[in-house]
Amino acid sequence: MSKSITAEDLNVYYGDFRAVADVNIEIAPRSVTAFIGPSGCGKTTFLRSLNRMHEEVPGARVKGDLYLDDDNIYAPGVDPVTVRSMVGMVFQRPNPFPTMSVRENVLAGHKLNGTRMSKSEADDIVEKALRGANLFNEVKDRMDRPGSGLSGGQQQRLCIARTVAVEPDVILMDEPCSALDPISTLAIEDLIADLKEDYTVVIVTHNMQQAARVSEKTAFFNIAGVGEPGKMVEYDQTSVIFNNPSNEQTERYVAGKFG
Amino acid sequence: MSQSTTNLTAGPPAQKTGSNSLTAGLMPGWTWIVVAGAALVLGAAITVVLSDQFAVVGWVVLSGLLYIVGMYLITLVLETRRRATDMLWKNLVWTAFFIALVPLISVIWTVVANGLPTLISNPGILTDDMSNVVGADDQATAAGEAPLMGGILHGLIGTLTITLMAMVFSVPVGLLASIYLVEYGTDNWFSKAIRFFVDVMTGIPSIVAGLFAFSGMTLFVSTFISDSPAALQSVKMGLTASIALSVLMIPVVVRSTEEMLRVVPNELREASYALGVRKWRTITKVVLPTAMSGIASGVTLAIARVAGETAPILVTAGYAVSVNWNVFSGWVTALPVYIYRQLINPTAPAAPDPAAARAWAAALILILIVMGLNLLARVIAHYFAPQKSGR
């Protein structure tokens, strides 16, 4: 479990438009890395290229290499489904499957793939994943109720449990707390700290305090202007990015003087 | 303790007396009753004066007009111009609503009034067909010497088998076509072409669908089986009618299913992909179950739409007087065709009333079936819908 991520000259395009240009980054296993930057700077696009999810947008493609440990996920012939089973993703808005109960939502990754398992195996997976997402005690009495009946913060942790249940190597989070209240946000942030024991976590956030709280390293993305591609401006230890950035743009952004 | 705090904690506030300035200048709530009463009386008087007798339709129309004008003027005088305009448009909208209801109520009333007595006095009409019923029987019935003979059972069975068979053809085709449109051919020229022709198909006259199925089946039989007169005769069967109905049904199923699949949030598809689930499994296990309630009710409405078709069945299934369960052989009668034939070609041309009575009963049953299917669609939509909340 837990793999490193290495991008080499990665460019992401939507049709002819280059959205992200020439990203080179090395993300260590068992760490939390935050992507920060203004809206439209390409950080979510780059995140979605890490598990080939951006290909679901018609016309989107990638040029460059992206390695999980030593395997290039953009090598010809690689099945994106295999990549996604290794790199899980949590989305901005909680999106539990509305037709499934809490328990079925946790097992979704297995059930949807048609994996057969005994009830006790399934129970083990559900309990482990829900405990891993700090949700077990809150939902243990309503496993068979619809997942969409939980609160927003619980739904987001259910989505994390669903991701953890398939035991990926990397977990990507796309602004996982932007739709949540401060208490739920705190619960998710605590959870991220636990998740890094076993997984490589990459999180996109607009909340700089959150990036400072949860991450070890931070990458700052920016765009030169409308129609220009987003670029990774600076990537360093989180404390350096927030206290002593080497780039002037980064300094202005983290100080709130941007734009 | 300062003066102001004692004031704040003083007892209950003094009772408000006098008029509320916010409701000043309003007409009393019973104004409309007075105006309506006056309009009805005045309308009745004018009707009598103008036509020397009392005409109900004229009275209702005239009273309605008087009420609308009266309410406008009264509001204009008692309140403001803005409220008067509001009142005028409110009344006009209500009028449009009642006008829209007139044909619906009228049809249901006519069918119930003509069909229900026959159904009540002759419940056997539901369990009997038209075999063994000849002109002499209807003449005896018309003369009051015998009870009403015959029934609509073969029509019921015919509608049931033909519609069921049409469903078997059109649901898989329609479902898979819409899955292609939404999930695979997002915006390529092929899916645009399909969407265009489906729209065209929605508008084709049903008789064309009947002729298409009939000539297609004739071509098939004469090419692959035999072109003897007996073989060509066998083209008229329930199956041919089912094909004609599915030509009408498929576009409806495609369009309604397409809409339902389109409203499934993309987030759910992405959530499934992010778990490493393949596309076809995502479609069958996530997208379809989420859209199932809408799809099922759309299919039910499509069935209801074709269950009342007459022309395509008339040219493809012939006309039978007895129950025929076999859609693959022999002529079949469906309820709409039965109604048509009983009215146009009564069993006893000299005494058409018993045939008309059977036709009205059949019409009532047909309306009940279509209404039942519509209700079923709502029930399905309700019970299949994903549970919104479980708290």
Interface residues (C-beta under 8 A of the other chain):
Chain A: N51 M53 E56 P58 V81 T82 R84 S85 M86 G88 M89 F91 R93 N95 P96 F97 P98 T99 A108 G109 K111 L112 N113 G114 R142 R145 P146 S148 G149 L150 C159 R162 T163 V166 P168
Chain B: T186 D187 P265 N266 E267 L268 R269 E270 A271 S272 Y273 A274 L275 G276 V277 R278 R281 T282 K285 V286 P289 T290 M292 P386 Q387 K388 S389 G390 R391
